[in-house]
Amino acid sequence: MTTTAPEGQLIPEIGVIETVESDNILRWDGSNLYVEQDVFHNGQLVHRRYRKRVTKSVAQAIAAILAQH
């Protein structure tokens, strides 16, 4: 389980503070709705352009908005 630290998420199991940067732009690859994120451990980049899927409830809300137009 992770806990919140002021700088990011403390992950005690591996002894790092994880921070994430994103442009928060929704992307669609034909089957998944996602945002790209850069993941850092203790300030060092460990994963660039990590794809984090949008939750089902967010995707449903976006679909409902699009259906109205």
C-alpha positions as CSV (number, residue, x, y, z in Angstrom):
1,M,0.0,0.0,0.0
2,T,1.2,3.5,-0.8
3,T,1.0,6.6,1.3
4,T,1.1,10.2,0.3
5,A,4.2,12.3,0.8
6,P,4.4,16.0,0.0
7,E,6.6,15.3,-3.0
8,G,4.6,12.4,-4.4
9,Q,3.6,8.9,-3.4
10,L,6.0,7.1,-1.0
11,I,6.3,3.4,-1.9
12,P,8.0,1.9,1.1
13,E,8.3,-1.6,-0.5
14,I,11.0,-0.3,-2.9
15,G,12.1,2.8,-0.9
16,V,11.2,5.5,-3.4
17,I,9.0,8.5,-3.8
18,E,7.1,8.3,-7.0
19,T,6.0,11.4,-8.9
20,V,4.1,11.6,-12.2
21,E,4.0,14.3,-14.8
22,S,1.3,14.4,-17.5
23,D,0.0,16.7,-20.2
24,N,-3.5,15.4,-19.3
25,I,-4.4,15.0,-22.9
26,L,-6.9,12.1,-23.5
27,R,-5.8,9.8,-26.3
28,W,-7.6,6.9,-28.0
29,D,-5.7,3.9,-29.5
30,G,-8.8,2.3,-31.0
31,S,-9.7,0.3,-27.9
32,N,-8.5,2.2,-24.9
33,L,-8.8,5.8,-23.7
34,Y,-5.7,6.9,-21.9
35,V,-3.3,9.7,-20.8
36,E,0.4,9.5,-21.2
37,Q,2.5,10.0,-18.1
38,D,6.2,10.3,-17.2
39,V,6.9,8.4,-14.0
40,F,9.8,9.4,-11.7
41,H,11.3,7.5,-8.7
42,N,13.2,9.9,-6.4
43,G,13.4,12.4,-9.2
44,Q,14.8,10.0,-11.8
45,L,12.8,9.2,-14.9
46,V,11.9,5.5,-14.9
47,H,9.2,5.4,-17.5
48,R,8.4,7.9,-20.3
49,R,5.0,8.0,-22.0
50,Y,3.5,5.4,-19.6
51,R,-0.1,4.8,-20.7
52,K,-2.6,5.0,-17.9
53,R,-6.1,4.0,-18.8
54,V,-8.9,6.3,-17.9
55,T,-11.4,4.8,-15.4
56,K,-14.6,3.4,-16.7
57,S,-16.7,6.0,-15.0
58,V,-14.7,8.9,-16.6
59,A,-14.9,7.2,-20.1
60,Q,-18.7,6.8,-19.7
61,A,-19.1,10.5,-18.7
62,I,-17.1,11.6,-21.8
63,A,-19.1,9.3,-24.0
64,A,-22.3,10.8,-22.6
65,I,-21.1,14.3,-23.3
66,L,-20.1,13.4,-26.9
67,A,-23.4,11.7,-27.5
68,Q,-25.2,15.0,-26.7
69,H,-23.5,16.8,-29.6
